[in-house]
Amino acid sequence: MPKPEELKRPVYRSLADAVSRAVEAGELKSGDRLPTHRDLAYHLGVSVQTVSRAYEELIGRGVISGEVGRGTFVRATSGDAKTPFLPDSQYDQLVDCSILKPVCDQIHVDHMRAALSRLAEDLSSAAVLSFRPSVALRKYRTSALKWLRRCGVETGAESVLLTNGNTSAMTIALMTAASPGELVVSEEVGHHTLKPLCRYLGLRLKGVRMDAEGAIPADLDAICRANTVRALYLMPAGLNPTTALMGHERRRALCEVAQRHDVLLIENDAWGPIQPDRTPPMAALAPERTFYFTGFSKCIMPGLRTGYLVAPERFETAVANRHLVTNWMATPLMAEIASGWIEDGTSAKLLDWQAAALARRNRLARDVLSGIDFRASPNGLHLWLPLPAPWTEEEFVAQARLNGVAVAPGSSFSLVERPIPAAVRVCIGAASEDALVRGLAIVARLIRNRPEPTLLTI
């Protein structure tokens, strides 16, 4: 047993390190059963959650494995014989459905290797030697316009700012659209980093009520009548955690409210043209007041962290200045790769591959979750799963993790103070298809059962 006085902060990591050292020293051997979460927590005087997190850390390191209904055991090392009473458990690796990322395979590694090889042979000096964004990045705007056209945005080169992805663009758009103390509104369930980012920038944030299509125009109008609203932040193309897809009429109605109250629009289209039969973006309906941004990390591959911010003409200088003082400029090497792929058709090929992979995974989700209420979009990267009573988000997330799958609590995306209906977001891009099916099966089994005390699941 570890000694409580020897544990340091963070306690879960210190505890995991102590167990790892005991295994390395031979004090714990392959097949040894570890105490239950509750027993160890009692002995050390820490919370059960701390022990659970330590055990998760050890599972990730490959030191231990957990078997539902049997307990937690020290894993056999590569040189040890497998014992008959400790079979490889289907739950010894966590299926991570909590992180929003596209499907990735060897095709992505191969294309990136080929791109880097090409750069080694043919790289412009400006991409590595210039400190001036206008010199280093000017030539990439032509390719940017082609990609934006695919997204449904027609604009001029001077309105496009190259960024290091969507997060950078989101920050610049907010800094430009609103000043400290001003009010920004967004859908009541929305982007999980919007709330802290507004706080860091000194902006006030208020949630707009929403339905299956997203923000409700009448509620936005009521908020604008009672307050001076500077900007409305939206994710209309399925990126919203609830998977809401806005139709053309809803987008038009929101644009009319924004025009009536002189509200700027910030449109997050991070997935780009991944969805079939795309509705024209807000930027096409109200270009004079819309900050639109998109990128490649969600629809092409995570490592291609570059993107485009389109600003209304009157804000072109402002966005450039704010980008200079926070980022200086987008990384030219990433912009070079993205531009090359747009021109030679690689981006279109990888986009089609991703769309097909996500469509297939959404079909798998419908099969595994048959009979269960959930929301999804055609080629979306995630599902929104309302929880039936008496499940709470905290209980469901904890039970799912103990059973080998990680999901995100819906409250993480809430932008309002009042409680929202219990739900979880389940991402479908990160794991292999086999692992995804296993993870979804665990989620389905939990949904169809009543919650049980943690003690009965470890």
N, C-alpha and C positions, 0 to 999 in steps of 0.2 A: 504494500500500500504506500502511495506517496505520502510524504509528511506535509500537512497543511501549511506549516510555517515556511516551507521551502517553495511554495507556489508564488509566482510573481505575476504582475499584470502585463498583458492580458492573461487572466487565469486559465482560460480554455487552452491557450497555446502552450503555457507553461506545463499544464497537465499533460497535453499531448506529447510534449518533449520528454517528460518524465517517463511516460509509458514507452516511447521509442527507445530511450536509453536502457530501460529494463529489458527490452527485447534484444537489443544489440549486445548487452552484457550476459545474456542467457538466463537472466532471472525470470523472464517470461518466455515460455517455449511454444513452438507451433502447436496449436490445438488447445492451449490453455484458455479457459473461459474467464472473461472479465466480469467484474461485478455489474449488476444492473445499474442503469442510470440513477435510479432513486437511492440504492444502497450506497453507491460511491459518493453521491451528493451529500447524503447524511453523514458519512464518515469524514468527509473533508470540510463540511460546513459551508458548502456552496449550493447554488441553485441547480435544479435538474437541467435547466436550459444550458448552463455552463458545461455540465458533463456531456450533454447531447452534442454541443458544438465541438467539444474536444474529441469525441468519438467520430464525428463527421470529418474532422481534420485528419484523424488517424486512418479512416477509410480512404480518404483522398491520397494519403501517402502510401497506401497499400500495406499498412502494418496490421490492420485488423479487418474483419468482415462481420457483418451482422446478418443473422438469419431470423426472419419473423417467427415468433413462437418458440425459438430455441435459445437465443442469446447472442452475445458478442464474443468472438474468438480471435486469438492471435493467428494470423495467416501463416501458412507454410512458406518458408523462403524458397528461393529457386533451387537450392540444393537439398531441400527436405522432401521426403516422400509425402504424398497426400494421404491424410488419414481417412478411413472410410466414413467416420462420423462427422467429417467436416467437408462436405461436397462444395464445389464452387457454387456460390449463391447467386441467384439472378439479381440480388439487391446489393452485391458488394461494390457496385459502381453506381454513383448517383446519376440518374437521368436528369440533366439540367434543362428544365422547360421554363426557367425563370428569366433567361436572357434573350433579348430580341436580336436575332442575327439571321442572315440568310443561310440557305443550305450551302455547304461547302464540300468539295470533293477534289480529287487529284487534278481535274481539269483546271482548277483555279491556280494551283501551284505550278502546273506546267506552263500556263499562259504568263504568269508573273515571271517565271524563270526566263522564258523566251523574251519578254519585254526588257528585263534587266540585261540580257545578253546583247540585245539590240542597242541599248543605251551605251554599253561598253564600247561599241563600234562606231556609233553615230550620235554624239551628244553635243548640243550647242554650247558654246562657252558661256553664253548668257545665263543658262540654267544653273551654273555652278559658281559663276564669278560676279554676277551683278547684284548690287544691293538695292537697285531701283525697281520697284514692282512694274512700272510702265515699260521698262526694258526687258525684264525677265519673263513677263507674263503676257505681253501684248499679243504674241502670235497664237496663243491658245484660245483667244476669244472667238475666233471663227468656228472652231470645233464646238465651243460652248453653245453657240447659237444653234448649231445643228442638233445638239442634244436637247436643248430647251424647246426647240420646235417639236421634237418627238414627244415632249411632255405637254405640248399644247400651248406654249408661251412664245409669242412672236414679239421680239424686242430688238433694240439696237445695241451694238457692241459697247457703247459707252455706259449703258445701264447695267452691265454685267460685272459683278465683282467675283473674282476667283477666291475661294476660301479653303481652309483645311477641313472641309466637311460641314455637316449640318449643324453641329453644336456651335462652331465658330460663327456660322451665318445667323443662327438664332440669336446669339448674343449681340452681334452687330445690329441686327434688325431692331431688337428691343431698345438698345442704347440710342438708336437714331429716332425711332418712332416716339419715344416717351422720355421725359425728363424726371429726375427724382421727385417723388411726391405725387406724380400723376397716376391716373388709374388705368390699368390694363384689365380687360375682361377676357375670359376664355371659358370653354365648356366645363361644366362642373366636374367631370371626370376627364382628365387630360394628360398633358405631358408631365412626367414625374419630376423633371428638373426645372420646370417653369416656376414653381413656387419658390424654391431657394434662389434661383437666379434673379427673380424680381426683388426678393429681399436684399440680395447683395447689391443690386442696382438702385435700391431705394424707391422702387415702384410699388404702388398698391395693386392688389390683385383681387378680382371678384369673379365668382363662378356664375355662368349662365345656365339655366335649366336646359335639359336636352331630351330628345326622344331618339328613335331608332336612326334618324338621319343626322343627329348632332344638335347643334345649338338651335334653340327655338327663337325665330325672329321677334315674336311678340314680347318675349321675356327680355331680349336684348334691347328692344325699343323702350320697355319700362325702365330698365336700368339707366339708359341714356337720358330719359326724361328726368330722372331723379339725381343724376350725377353727371359730371363732366368726364366723359370717357375719351381717352386718347387713342387707344388701339384695341383691336379685337384679334386674338391669337387663335388660329383654327388648324385642325388636321382633318381635312374633309375627304381624303381618299382612302380611308380604311386604317390609317395609322393610329387613330384614336384607340385607346385600350379597349373600348367597347366594340370596336370594329365598325363603327358608324360610317356609312357611305352616303355622302350628300348628293342628292339629285340636282339637276340643273335648276329647277324652280326654287329649291331651298337656297341654293347659292345666290341666285338672283335676288331673292327676298332679303337675304342678309346684306347684300351689297346696297340695296335700296335703303335699308335702315342706316348703314354706315354713311352713305351719302347724305341722308337727311340730317344726321347729327355730326357730320364732319369727323367721322372716326376712321383712323387708318386701319388697314388690314395686314396681318402677318400670317402668311400661308406656308405651313410646314408640309412639304411634299417629299419627304425624305425617301420614300419608296420609289419615287420617279415613276416611269411608265410600266410598272410591273402588273397593274391591274388591267384586265381586258375591258374593251368598250369604255374607255375613260371619258368622264364628263369634263368639259372644258374647265380649267382651274379658275379660281377667283381672279387671278392676275389677268385672265383673258376678258373677264367681265368688267373689272374696274382697275385697269392698269395704273390710272393716275393716283391711286391711293393704296396699292398693294405691294408689300414686300414679299416676294416669293423666293423660296430657296429649296434646292434639291441637291442630292449627292449620289455617290456610288457605293458607299459602304453597306447599304441595306439591300440594294438590288443587283449589285455586281459581285463584290467581295469585301469583307471587313477591312482588309489592309489597304484598300485604295481610298485613302482618306483625303478626298478632294471634292469640291462641290461648287455650286454657283448660287449667288444671291443677286436677284433682279430687283432693283429699287426704282420707285417712281422718279421721273426725270428731275424733279425739284430737290431730291435727296441724294443725287449721285455723288456730289462732293462730300456731303456729310458721312455717308457710309464709308467712302474711301478714307476719310480722316480717322474715323473710329476704328477701322480695321488697322490702320497704320499704328495707332497707339496701343492696340491690344495684341496684334499678331504680326505687324509689319507687312508680311505678305504670305500668300499661300506657298507651300513648298513646291518649287519648280519641278523637281523630279517626279512628284506625284502628278502634277498637272501635265507633264510631258507624256507619261504613260497613259493617262485618261484621254488626252488629245489624240495620241497615236491609235488607241483602240477605237475611238469614234471614227476616225478617218479610214482605218483598214477593215472595219466591220466586226472586230472582236467584241466590242461592247454590245452590239446587237446580238451576236451569237451567245454571249454569256447571259444577256437579259432573257433571251428565249429559253435557254437552259434552266435558268432560275424560275421562270414562270411555270415551266412544265413540272419542275421538281416540287414547287409549292402547290400547284394544282393537285398533284398526286398525293401529297401529304394531307391536304384538306379532305380528299376523298377517304383516305385512311382514317382520319379523325371522325368523319361522319359514320364510318362503319363501326369503329370501336365504341363510339359514344352514342350509338343508336338508341333512341328512346330517352335521351338525356337532353334537357334544355340547354343550349349554348348558342353563341353568336359567332359568326365568322364572315369573312369576305372572300371572294373567289380565289385570289392568289395571295391571300394575306399571310403574314408571318406569325400570327397568333390567334387564339380563341379567347372569347370572354365567357366565363362559366359562372352563372348565378348559382349560389349555394342554397339548397333547400333547408328549411328549418328541421332540426334545431342546430345545424352546423353554424359555427362562427368562423370567420376568416382565420383567426389565430389557431383554432383547433384544427381546421382542415389543412392549413399550411404545415403545421407541426406533424400531423399524422401522415401527410403525404411524404414529408422528408424522412420520417422514420421508416417509411415503407419503400424508400429508394427513389423518390422523384421530387424535384424542387419546382414549385410554382410561385407566382408573385401574388401577394394579397391585393385585392382591389382597392383597399383604402390608401395604398401607396400613391394612387393616381388621383385622389380626391383633392379638389381645389376649394372645397367648402367646409365650413366648421361643423355643419350638421352631419350625422351619420348617413352614409349611402348604403343601399341594399348590399348585403354580403355577396362577394363574388371573388373569383381569382382569374388572373390572366395566365394562360398556358401557351407558351411559345413552341412552335413546331419546327424551327429551322436548325437548332443546334445539334441535336442528337442524330445518330444513324436512324434509318427507317425502322430497323428492328428494335432499337432502344426506344424510339418514339412510341411504337405500338405498345411496348411493355409499360412505358410510363403512362400512356393514356389508359391502358387497362387498369392500372393501379388507381388512377383518378376515378375511372368509372366505378370500380368496386367500392371505393370510399363513398362516392356520391350515393350509391344504392344502399349503403348501410348507415346506421345511426352512429354518431361519434361515441367512442369508448375512451375511458381513462388511459393516459399514456402508458401506465404500468402494464396494460394488457397487450401492448403492441411491441414490447421490447424483449 
